[in-house]
Amino acid sequence: MMRFILNVLWLIFGGGLLLFVGYAFAALICFVLVVTIPFAIASWRLAVYSLWPFGRTVRAKPGGAGVVTGVANIIWVLLAGWWLALTHITAGVTLCVSIIGIPFGIAHFKLVPVAFWPLGREVVDLD
């Protein structure tokens, strides 16, 4: 029940809805460009995770990541990953200033690794 309440509050006050719209829009653009479909999948994963982060976590895919995934992640970092991660860090620090915002700041910190290096990862439930 607490996860549900935190997720609803996250949507309203933590920026979850805005993050979802932004990541989903980026995924749509990447899908349209066809060549960037792997980035679209990663962006969609970020959108869904940022919509409802409490009760879920990100882990490396069991099969591991290959060379192509590593090269694609490097391209992602150069084009978008570093500033997305920096945005989540800034939002996390800002939210942690108040006691009420600490859970939302932690949620932003959980988004940093997947925003920085998204390919070869998956979102899983904690249960």
C-alpha positions in Angstrom: 0.0 0.0 0.0 2.9 2.4 0.8 4.4 1.8 -2.6 1.1 2.7 -4.3 0.8 5.9 -2.2 4.4 6.9 -3.0 3.9 6.2 -6.7 0.8 8.4 -6.8 2.6 11.2 -5.0 5.6 10.7 -7.3 3.3 11.3 -10.3 2.0 14.5 -8.9 5.0 16.0 -7.0 8.1 14.1 -8.0 7.9 14.8 -11.7 6.9 11.3 -12.7 4.3 12.3 -15.2 6.5 14.9 -16.8 9.4 12.4 -17.0 7.1 9.9 -18.6 5.9 12.3 -21.3 9.5 13.4 -22.0 10.9 9.9 -22.3 7.9 8.6 -24.3 8.2 11.5 -26.7 11.9 10.7 -27.2 11.0 7.1 -27.8 8.4 8.0 -30.4 11.0 10.1 -32.3 13.6 7.3 -32.1 11.0 4.8 -33.4 10.2 7.1 -36.3 13.9 7.4 -37.3 14.1 3.5 -37.5 17.9 3.4 -37.2 17.5 4.5 -33.6 15.0 1.8 -32.6 17.3 0.4 -29.8 17.4 3.9 -28.3 13.6 4.0 -28.6 13.3 0.8 -26.6 15.7 2.2 -24.0 13.8 5.5 -23.8 10.5 3.7 -23.5 12.0 1.6 -20.6 13.0 4.8 -18.9 9.5 6.2 -19.5 7.7 3.3 -17.9 10.1 3.1 -15.0 9.9 6.8 -14.3 6.1 6.6 -14.3 6.0 4.1 -11.5 9.4 3.7 -9.8 8.6 2.6 -6.3 8.6 -1.2 -5.9 10.8 -1.8 -8.9 14.5 -1.7 -9.7 16.8 -1.9 -12.6 19.3 -4.7 -13.1 21.6 -6.0 -15.9 19.9 -8.4 -18.2 20.8 -12.0 -17.4 22.4 -12.8 -20.8 24.8 -9.9 -20.4 25.6 -7.2 -22.9 27.6 -7.6 -26.1 30.0 -5.4 -27.9 27.2 -3.8 -30.0 25.3 -2.9 -26.8 28.4 -1.4 -25.3 29.0 0.7 -28.4 25.4 1.8 -28.5 25.6 2.8 -24.8 28.7 4.9 -25.5 26.7 6.7 -28.3 23.8 7.1 -25.9 26.1 8.6 -23.2 27.6 11.1 -25.7 24.2 12.2 -27.1 21.8 12.0 -24.2 23.0 9.9 -21.2 25.3 12.4 -19.4 22.8 15.3 -19.4 19.9 13.0 -18.4 21.9 11.6 -15.5 22.9 15.1 -14.5 19.3 16.2 -14.6 18.3 13.3 -12.3 21.1 14.0 -9.9 20.2 17.7 -9.7 16.5 16.9 -9.2 17.4 14.3 -6.6 19.6 16.7 -4.6 17.0 19.4 -4.8 14.2 17.1 -3.6 16.4 15.8 -0.7 16.6 19.3 0.7 13.2 18.8 2.4 12.4 15.8 4.5 9.2 15.2 2.5 11.1 15.1 -0.8 13.7 12.5 0.3 11.8 9.5 -1.1 11.4 11.3 -4.4 15.0 12.3 -4.5 16.0 8.7 -3.9 13.7 7.7 -6.8 15.6 10.2 -9.0 18.9 8.7 -7.9 17.6 5.3 -8.9 17.0 6.6 -12.4 20.6 7.9 -12.8 22.3 4.6 -13.8 19.6 3.6 -16.3 19.5 7.1 -17.8 23.2 7.1 -18.2 23.7 3.5 -19.5 20.3 2.1 -20.4 21.0 -0.7 -23.0 21.5 -4.1 -21.6 19.3 -3.4 -18.5 15.8 -4.4 -17.5 13.3 -3.2 -15.0 12.1 -5.8 -12.5 9.7 -5.8 -9.6 11.2 -6.0 -6.1 8.8 -8.9 -5.1 
